[in-house]
Amino acid sequence: MAMNQYKILIIDDNQSVLRSLKIVLNGVFRSVVTVPDPKLIPALLQAGDVDVVLLDMNFDARKLDGEEGLFWLNRINEMPHSPAVVLITAFGDIDLAVRSVQQGAEDFITKPWNNETLIQKLEAAIEKHRAKQQTATLAAQAATLHDRIEADQQLSLDELEKKHILEVVSQERGNLVNAAERLGISRQTLYNKLKKFGYLS
């Protein structure tokens, strides 16, 4: 299997699990980082270069309900440029799997795992997560454009002309010759309009 260009962060309190996963994924992922303590997650994700987190769901032997995993899943999803998250546990069940996906996990894996399935799920999770982020970015851009169009519709023709002229002048860093050329008017006409707008004395 060819090596991909992804970076994976694995968090599990079981050192033998970390060693096994590192061996399995080392030849597949460009970078494999393993840590036993989830409290290191914010620092390790700060650079924004992690593509996927493989996160254990239980770090306290006295509490095996998966709540710790869900807590850290939510923390990761709140971070800017958050990576995909795949949860892994030996105590998984269907209800927990559904909850984790509802709260933003891309997938759910139970121990013991099948190496080929694990790799396929991790790579699919990255692609799925990136597609969702791109969709969210496009939706935000569309909403911004819609708001601008609505705002412009409230302006009179004179206000629209003023807004357009000032944007061009700003883009040309105050160079009236270049701004007038872009606007298709003479420099004197541009000067008169700016004077009318109160930007020149």
VOGU-3710 file (C-alpha; in Angstrom, 3 decimals, decimal comma):
1> mamnqykili> 0,000/0,000/0,000  1,397/3,415/-0,998  2,158/5,997/1,670  -0,320/8,872/1,826  0,576/12,455/2,777  -1,595/12,599/5,898  -0,587/13,188/9,513  -2,389/11,173/12,186  -2,527/11,756/15,936  -3,356/8,669/18,032
11> iddnqsvlrs> -4,452/9,053/21,655  -4,812/5,916/23,782  -3,775/5,221/27,391  -2,707/1,679/26,504  0,959/1,738/25,442  0,754/-1,647/23,691  -2,154/-0,343/21,574  -0,124/2,750/20,692  2,869/0,622/19,675  0,695/-1,677/17,565
21> lkivlngvfr> -1,056/1,192/15,808  2,243/2,956/15,134  3,635/-0,201/13,492  0,480/-0,658/11,380  0,209/2,984/10,276  3,883/4,007/10,001  4,233/2,852/6,413  0,864/4,284/5,407  0,764/7,777/6,932  3,401/10,441/6,324
31> svvtvpdpkl> 3,511/11,162/10,059  2,237/9,110/13,011  2,187/10,748/16,454  1,130/8,706/19,498  0,355/10,022/22,989  -1,290/8,402/26,043  -2,824/11,548/27,571  -5,775/13,382/25,946  -4,893/16,569/27,836  -2,126/17,056/25,252
41> ipallqagdv> -4,660/17,330/22,420  -5,041/21,162/22,364  -1,258/21,690/22,166  -0,758/18,986/19,540  -3,506/20,378/17,298  -2,467/24,010/17,634  -0,357/23,999/14,472  -3,331/22,809/12,397  -1,279/20,187/10,525  -3,049/17,037/11,793
51> dvvlldmnfd> -5,417/15,433/9,264  -7,079/12,853/11,511  -7,242/11,975/15,203  -7,716/8,354/16,253  -9,132/8,799/19,729  -9,709/6,200/22,438  -13,034/6,611/24,250  -11,994/5,544/27,739  -9,020/6,773/29,786  -10,269/5,914/33,275
61> arkldgeegl> -10,523/2,196/34,095  -13,292/2,968/36,577  -15,463/4,622/33,934  -16,016/2,791/30,660  -19,035/4,622/29,255  -17,166/6,498/26,519  -17,970/9,946/27,958  -14,295/10,956/28,010  -13,991/10,231/24,322  -17,124/12,252/23,572
71> fwlnrinemp> -15,813/15,113/25,713  -12,544/15,293/23,760  -14,358/14,823/20,466  -16,362/17,967/21,208  -13,234/19,872/22,259  -11,509/18,939/18,984  -14,528/19,954/16,902  -14,563/23,373/18,591  -11,002/24,097/17,452  -10,322/26,124/14,285
81> hspavvlita> -9,233/23,946/11,337  -10,270/20,848/13,284  -9,124/17,475/11,886  -11,316/14,450/11,243  -11,934/12,326/14,337  -12,319/8,543/14,400  -13,127/6,994/17,780  -11,759/3,635/18,915  -12,772/1,542/21,918  -12,916/-2,007/23,221
91> fgdidlavrs> -16,248/-1,251/24,879  -18,172/0,111/21,923  -21,801/-0,537/21,144  -24,252/0,677/18,540  -25,740/3,412/20,746  -22,306/4,848/21,494  -21,367/4,681/17,808  -24,507/6,605/16,856  -23,894/9,209/19,573  -20,293/9,739/18,488
101> vqqgaedfit> -21,269/10,243/14,840  -24,105/12,580/15,864  -21,577/14,654/17,813  -19,190/14,977/14,882  -17,040/11,852/14,661  -16,467/10,665/11,106  -16,383/6,991/12,079  -16,120/4,478/14,905  -13,773/1,496/15,280  -13,821/-1,290/17,857
111> kpwnnetliq> -10,844/-3,186/19,263  -9,491/-5,547/18,089  -9,403/-4,008/14,637  -8,721/-5,257/11,135  -5,678/-3,382/9,790  -6,984/-2,963/6,253  -10,395/-1,784/7,445  -8,768/0,597/9,918  -6,657/2,240/7,198  -9,598/2,492/4,807
121> kleaaiekhr> -11,794/4,092/7,477  -9,120/6,607/8,478  -8,461/7,732/4,897  -12,190/7,873/4,117  -12,761/9,928/7,279  -10,194/12,511/6,152  -11,789/12,869/2,705  -15,292/13,066/4,170  -14,223/15,670/6,736  -12,484/17,806/4,109
131> akqqtatlaa> -15,559/17,667/1,870  -17,748/18,854/4,775  -15,344/21,693/5,556  -15,303/22,804/1,909  -19,098/22,744/1,820  -19,251/24,808/5,025  -16,761/27,340/3,601  -18,748/27,679/0,368  -21,981/28,078/2,337  -20,410/30,835/4,457
141> qaatlhdrie> -19,124/32,616/1,354  -22,567/32,352/-0,261  -24,221/33,755/2,863  -21,764/36,674/2,930  -22,412/37,396/-0,756  -26,163/37,208/-0,172  -25,886/39,682/2,721  -23,837/42,066/0,560  -26,358/41,868/-2,276  -29,220/42,513/0,144
151> adqqlsldel> -27,368/45,449/1,659  -26,633/46,876/-1,804  -30,304/46,593/-2,735  -31,117/48,965/0,094  -28,801/51,625/-1,355  -29,888/54,338/-3,760  -28,193/54,671/-7,157  -26,092/57,570/-5,811  -25,013/55,498/-2,794  -24,162/52,524/-5,016
161> ekkhilevvs> -22,065/54,779/-7,279  -20,297/56,248/-4,248  -19,605/52,795/-2,797  -18,206/51,517/-6,099  -16,002/54,558/-6,689  -14,564/54,496/-3,169  -13,832/50,750/-3,447  -11,906/51,306/-6,705  -9,980/54,268/-5,263  -9,119/52,184/-2,209
171> qergnlvnaa> -7,976/49,262/-4,386  -5,750/51,673/-6,335  -4,330/53,011/-3,044  -5,552/56,541/-3,751  -4,044/56,764/-7,244  -6,749/58,834/-8,978  -5,267/58,384/-12,468  -5,472/54,590/-12,234  -8,847/54,694/-10,457  -10,345/56,978/-13,135
181> erlgisrqtl> -9,047/54,707/-15,867  -10,620/51,646/-14,219  -13,898/53,510/-13,740  -13,920/54,719/-17,355  -14,163/58,403/-16,425  -11,794/61,349/-16,567  -9,616/62,261/-13,620  -11,445/65,587/-13,330  -14,817/63,814/-13,187  -13,488/61,474/-10,489
191> ynklkkfgyl> -12,085/64,461/-8,588  -15,482/66,212/-8,756  -17,305/63,124/-7,519  -14,920/62,647/-4,601  -15,360/66,305/-3,735  -19,130/65,823/-3,851  -18,815/62,820/-1,527  -16,869/64,978/0,935  -13,557/63,175/0,508  -11,763/66,105/-1,071
201> s> -11,867/69,751/-0,101
//
